[in-house]
Amino acid sequence: MDNFIMNKHYDKNRQASEISIKKGESGEIMVSFTYNPDFVQRVKTIKGHRWHSDGKYWSFPNTNGTLEKILKVP
């Protein structure tokens, strides 16, 4: 996985949402996006998710299949 990936996605309200996916210093996958309740609900279904309110991002263990699940969120 690259250290940084940026995507744009249009939600059902036709509003652009930017999604940022990064690899953290300790190897975890870090994800941030413009608040979207549908995205939040889907992210919470991925095992090992953790919300970091201080940095406004989600983190996930970098294990087999996790990145693929994250990419299916939008």
C-alpha positions in Angstrom: 0.0 0.0 0.0 1.3 3.5 -0.8 1.7 5.9 2.1 -1.0 8.1 0.8 -4.1 7.7 -1.4 -6.8 10.3 -2.0 -10.1 9.6 -3.6 -13.2 11.6 -4.3 -16.6 10.1 -4.0 -20.1 11.5 -4.6 -22.6 10.4 -2.1 -26.3 10.1 -2.8 -26.9 13.8 -2.0 -24.4 14.6 -4.9 -22.0 16.2 -2.4 -18.3 15.6 -2.8 -16.7 13.7 0.0 -12.9 13.4 0.2 -11.5 10.2 1.6 -7.9 10.0 2.8 -6.2 6.7 3.4 -2.7 6.7 5.0 -0.3 4.3 6.6 0.4 5.3 10.1 3.9 5.4 11.7 3.2 2.0 13.4 1.8 0.5 10.3 -1.9 0.9 11.0 -4.3 2.1 8.3 -5.6 5.6 8.9 -8.8 6.8 7.2 -10.4 10.2 7.3 -13.3 11.6 5.4 -15.9 14.4 5.4 -18.6 13.4 7.9 -21.1 11.1 6.2 -23.4 8.9 8.4 -23.5 6.2 5.8 -19.7 6.0 5.7 -19.5 5.9 9.5 -22.0 3.1 9.7 -20.1 1.0 7.2 -16.7 1.7 8.8 -18.0 0.4 12.1 -18.6 -3.0 10.5 -14.9 -3.4 9.9 -13.2 -5.5 12.6 -10.7 -3.6 14.7 -12.0 -0.1 13.9 -11.1 2.7 16.3 -12.2 6.4 16.2 -9.5 9.0 17.2 -11.5 12.1 18.2 -8.3 14.2 18.7 -7.2 13.7 15.1 -10.6 13.1 13.6 -9.7 9.8 11.9 -10.4 6.1 12.0 -7.6 3.5 12.4 -7.6 -0.2 11.5 -5.0 -2.9 12.0 -3.1 -3.5 8.8 -4.2 -7.1 8.3 -5.1 -9.2 5.3 -8.3 -8.0 3.7 -8.7 -4.8 5.8 -7.7 -2.4 3.1 -10.1 -4.1 0.6 -13.0 -3.7 3.1 -12.1 0.0 3.6 -12.1 0.6 -0.1 -15.6 -0.8 -0.4 -17.0 1.8 2.2 -17.8 4.6 -0.3 
